[in-house]
Amino acid sequence: MKRVGGYLKSILPLVAMLGIQFAASTVQMIRFMLQYGVEEGTQIYMNDTMTILLISDILLLGVAGLWYYISVVRRREKYGIRETSLFQKKDLAGLLLMAVGAQFLIGILMSGWEVLDPKSMQEYTDLIEGAGLGESGISAILATVIIGPVAEELIFRGLTVEYLKRAGASFWVINILQALFFGIAHLNLVQGSYAFLIGLLAGYLVLRCRSIWAGIAFHMLFNGYYLVEPLVAGALGFLPEVLQAICLVVFGLLLVALPLRRLIRDTKERTIG
């Protein structure tokens, strides 16, 4: 029964996240409608999604941070549970390379999706553009590169992983379930599919390094890639599309696999040492 309870508890962070996002957006919509009228208020709401996203991320960070501190940090202190972190500052370079490589591979995945299901891909593109997720303003950077990643890592690679550990789940059951919840949290099939894959990699890093900071750093670097993406696209722009795709696949696999292999080796050595 305790095992089942642990699995059920692992869903609570996802439910809390969706609840906070729904509450934040609903309150903002009602506020705009009361202030400007239904029609104009709705239009203002639709044009201000980035601010709403930032507000919900701040609220989520506050709730997730307090929840993580009480349920994980204080609990470990209370029961004398010590889990030595294997994550070091020098690992950041490898995480940067992995983030870039993952972006290359996700780009290829999205290109394939566009060919197979252009309607879904167009809906996803409209959603991203409507939310302002590709912008380089302060609000967008705070929401997508700084606050959002920290909050989401605390939710999925922090709380969800912790509850699954207490339920006695194995390494890969923990990793797959938290990544699945992470994908579901994005509430659309296209974004959810690659979020699941990124969640698997972030979860592996957290579990392997025994540190939530590994996931936070990787998530920030992955999300922040869009700020330099035009430079990368320009560097490959002279190549035919087929060669561009081949380069992205090859470099993507190398940039993920080689640093990950080194990280696995280094964490083994740190465990022995």
C-alpha positions as CSV (number, residue, x, y, z in Angstrom):
1,M,0.0,0.0,0.0
2,K,2.9,2.3,0.8
3,R,4.4,1.6,-2.6
4,V,1.1,2.5,-4.3
5,G,0.8,5.7,-2.3
6,G,4.3,6.7,-3.4
7,Y,3.3,6.3,-7.0
8,L,0.2,8.3,-6.5
9,K,2.1,11.1,-4.7
10,S,4.4,11.3,-7.7
11,I,1.5,12.7,-9.8
12,L,0.7,15.5,-7.3
13,P,3.5,17.9,-8.5
14,L,2.2,17.7,-12.1
15,V,-1.4,18.3,-10.9
16,A,-0.2,21.3,-8.8
17,M,1.7,22.7,-11.7
18,L,-1.3,22.5,-14.0
19,G,-3.5,24.0,-11.3
20,I,-1.3,26.9,-10.7
21,Q,-1.0,27.7,-14.4
22,F,-4.8,27.4,-14.8
23,A,-5.4,29.6,-11.8
24,A,-2.9,32.3,-12.9
25,S,-4.4,32.5,-16.4
26,T,-8.0,32.5,-15.2
27,V,-7.3,35.3,-12.7
28,Q,-5.6,37.4,-15.4
29,M,-8.4,36.9,-17.9
30,I,-11.1,37.9,-15.3
31,R,-9.1,40.9,-14.3
32,F,-8.7,42.1,-17.9
33,M,-12.4,41.5,-18.6
34,L,-13.5,43.4,-15.5
35,Q,-11.2,46.3,-16.4
36,Y,-11.7,46.5,-20.2
37,G,-14.9,44.6,-20.9
38,V,-15.3,41.1,-22.3
39,E,-14.2,41.6,-25.9
40,E,-11.3,44.0,-25.3
41,G,-10.2,42.2,-22.2
42,T,-10.1,38.9,-24.0
43,Q,-8.0,40.4,-26.8
44,I,-5.6,42.0,-24.3
45,Y,-5.3,38.6,-22.5
46,M,-4.5,36.8,-25.8
47,N,-1.8,39.4,-26.5
48,D,-0.2,39.2,-23.1
49,T,0.5,35.5,-22.8
50,M,4.2,36.0,-22.0
51,T,3.4,38.1,-18.9
52,I,0.9,35.5,-17.8
53,L,3.5,32.7,-18.3
54,L,6.0,34.7,-16.3
55,I,3.6,35.2,-13.4
56,S,2.6,31.5,-13.4
57,D,6.3,30.5,-13.4
58,I,7.0,32.8,-10.5
59,L,4.1,31.3,-8.5
60,L,5.2,27.8,-9.5
61,L,8.8,28.5,-8.4
62,G,7.6,29.7,-5.0
63,V,5.3,26.7,-4.4
64,A,7.8,24.1,-5.8
65,G,10.7,25.6,-4.0
66,L,8.9,25.6,-0.6
67,W,7.5,22.1,-1.3
68,Y,10.9,20.7,-2.3
69,Y,12.5,22.3,0.8
70,I,10.0,20.8,3.2
71,S,9.5,17.4,1.5
72,V,13.1,16.7,0.4
73,V,15.7,19.0,2.1
74,R,14.3,19.1,5.6
75,R,13.2,15.5,5.5
76,R,16.8,14.4,4.6
77,E,18.1,16.6,7.4
78,K,15.6,15.2,9.9
79,Y,16.4,11.6,9.2
80,G,20.1,12.1,8.5
81,I,19.8,11.0,4.9
82,R,22.9,12.0,3.0
83,E,23.3,11.7,-0.8
84,T,26.6,13.0,-1.9
85,S,26.4,15.1,-5.1
86,L,28.6,13.9,-8.0
87,F,28.0,17.1,-10.0
88,Q,30.9,19.5,-10.4
89,K,31.3,22.9,-12.0
90,K,33.5,21.5,-14.7
91,D,30.6,19.3,-15.9
92,L,28.9,22.5,-17.2
93,A,30.9,22.4,-20.4
94,G,29.6,18.9,-21.2
95,L,26.1,19.9,-20.3
96,L,26.3,22.9,-22.8
97,L,27.5,20.5,-25.6
98,M,24.7,18.1,-24.7
99,A,22.1,20.9,-24.8
100,V,23.2,22.1,-28.2
101,G,23.3,18.5,-29.5
102,A,19.8,17.8,-28.2
103,Q,18.6,20.9,-29.9
104,F,20.0,19.7,-33.2
105,L,18.3,16.4,-32.8
106,I,15.0,17.9,-31.8
107,G,15.2,20.2,-34.8
108,I,15.4,17.1,-37.1
109,L,12.5,15.5,-35.2
110,M,10.4,18.6,-35.7
111,S,11.2,18.7,-39.4
112,G,10.1,15.1,-39.7
113,W,6.9,15.8,-37.8
114,E,6.2,18.7,-40.2
115,V,6.4,16.3,-43.2
116,L,4.2,13.7,-41.6
117,D,1.6,15.9,-39.9
118,P,1.8,19.5,-41.1
119,K,-1.4,20.5,-39.4
120,S,-0.3,19.6,-35.9
121,M,3.1,21.3,-36.6
122,Q,1.4,24.5,-37.7
123,E,-0.8,24.5,-34.6
124,Y,2.3,24.0,-32.5
125,T,4.1,26.9,-34.3
126,D,1.1,29.2,-33.9
127,L,1.0,28.3,-30.2
128,I,4.7,29.1,-29.7
129,E,4.6,32.3,-31.6
130,G,1.4,33.4,-29.8
131,A,3.0,32.8,-26.4
132,G,6.0,34.8,-27.4
133,L,8.4,31.9,-26.6
134,G,10.8,32.8,-29.3
135,E,11.2,36.4,-28.2
136,S,14.4,37.8,-26.7
137,G,12.9,40.3,-24.3
138,I,13.5,40.3,-20.5
139,S,10.1,38.6,-19.7
140,A,10.7,35.8,-22.3
141,I,14.3,35.1,-21.0
142,L,13.1,35.1,-17.4
143,A,10.2,32.8,-18.1
144,T,11.9,30.4,-20.5
145,V,15.6,30.4,-19.6
146,I,15.7,31.1,-15.9
147,I,12.6,30.8,-13.7
148,G,10.7,28.3,-15.8
149,P,13.5,25.7,-15.9
150,V,14.2,26.0,-12.2
151,A,10.5,25.5,-11.3
152,E,10.0,22.6,-13.7
153,E,13.1,20.8,-12.5
154,L,12.0,21.1,-8.9
155,I,8.6,19.7,-9.9
156,F,9.7,16.8,-12.1
157,R,13.4,15.9,-11.4
158,G,13.0,17.0,-7.8
159,L,9.6,16.2,-6.2
160,T,8.4,13.6,-8.7
161,V,11.7,11.7,-8.6
162,E,11.8,11.8,-4.8
163,Y,8.3,10.3,-4.4
164,L,9.1,7.6,-6.9
165,K,12.3,6.8,-5.1
166,R,10.3,6.4,-1.8
167,A,8.0,4.1,-3.7
168,G,10.9,1.8,-4.4
169,A,10.8,2.4,-8.2
170,S,13.9,1.4,-10.2
171,F,16.2,3.8,-11.9
172,W,14.5,3.6,-15.4
173,V,11.0,3.4,-14.0
174,I,11.7,6.7,-12.2
175,N,13.2,8.3,-15.2
176,I,10.5,7.2,-17.7
177,L,7.6,8.2,-15.4
178,Q,9.0,11.7,-14.6
179,A,9.8,12.3,-18.3
180,L,6.2,11.2,-19.2
181,F,4.7,13.6,-16.6
182,F,7.0,16.4,-18.0
183,G,5.7,15.7,-21.5
184,I,2.1,15.7,-20.4
185,A,2.6,19.0,-18.6
186,H,3.2,20.8,-22.0
187,L,-0.4,19.9,-23.0
188,N,0.2,19.5,-26.7
189,L,1.4,16.4,-28.6
190,V,4.2,18.0,-30.6
191,Q,5.9,19.9,-27.7
192,G,5.1,17.0,-25.3
193,S,6.9,14.5,-27.5
194,Y,10.2,16.3,-27.4
195,A,9.7,17.4,-23.8
196,F,9.5,13.7,-23.0
197,L,12.9,13.0,-24.7
198,I,14.5,16.0,-23.0
199,G,13.0,14.9,-19.7
200,L,14.6,11.5,-20.1
201,L,18.0,13.1,-20.6
202,A,17.6,15.6,-17.8
203,G,16.3,12.9,-15.5
204,Y,19.3,10.7,-16.3
205,L,21.6,13.6,-15.5
206,V,19.9,14.2,-12.1
207,L,19.9,10.6,-11.1
208,R,23.4,9.9,-12.3
209,C,24.9,13.0,-10.7
210,R,22.7,12.8,-7.6
211,S,22.0,16.5,-8.0
212,I,19.0,18.6,-9.0
213,W,21.5,21.2,-10.2
214,A,22.6,19.0,-13.1
215,G,19.0,19.1,-14.4
216,I,18.6,22.8,-13.8
217,A,21.8,23.7,-15.6
218,F,21.0,21.4,-18.6
219,H,17.4,22.7,-18.8
220,M,18.5,26.4,-18.8
221,L,21.1,25.8,-21.4
222,F,18.7,23.8,-23.6
223,N,16.0,26.5,-23.4
224,G,18.5,29.3,-23.9
225,Y,19.7,27.9,-27.2
226,Y,17.1,29.8,-29.1
227,L,19.0,33.0,-28.3
228,V,22.0,31.8,-30.4
229,E,20.1,29.6,-32.9
230,P,20.2,32.2,-35.7
231,L,24.0,32.1,-35.6
232,V,24.1,28.4,-35.9
233,A,21.5,28.4,-38.7
234,G,23.6,31.1,-40.5
235,A,26.7,28.9,-40.2
236,L,25.0,26.0,-42.0
237,G,22.8,28.1,-44.3
238,F,25.2,27.7,-47.3
239,L,24.6,24.0,-47.4
240,P,21.8,22.2,-49.2
241,E,18.9,21.2,-46.9
242,V,19.8,17.5,-47.1
243,L,23.4,18.1,-46.0
244,Q,22.2,20.5,-43.3
245,A,20.0,17.6,-41.9
246,I,22.9,15.2,-42.1
247,C,25.2,17.6,-40.3
248,L,22.6,18.2,-37.6
249,V,22.1,14.5,-37.0
250,V,25.8,13.6,-36.9
251,F,26.8,16.6,-34.8
252,G,23.7,16.2,-32.6
253,L,24.5,12.6,-31.8
254,L,28.2,13.3,-31.1
255,L,27.5,16.4,-29.0
256,V,25.1,14.3,-26.8
257,A,26.9,11.0,-26.7
258,L,30.6,12.0,-26.1
259,P,30.0,14.4,-23.2
260,L,27.5,12.0,-21.7
261,R,30.0,9.1,-22.0
262,R,32.6,11.3,-20.2
263,L,30.1,12.3,-17.5
264,I,29.3,8.6,-16.8
265,R,33.0,7.8,-16.5
266,D,33.7,10.8,-14.3
267,T,30.8,10.1,-11.9
268,K,32.0,6.5,-11.6
269,E,35.4,7.7,-10.6
270,R,34.0,10.2,-8.1
271,T,31.9,7.4,-6.6
272,I,34.9,5.2,-6.1
273,G,37.0,8.1,-4.9
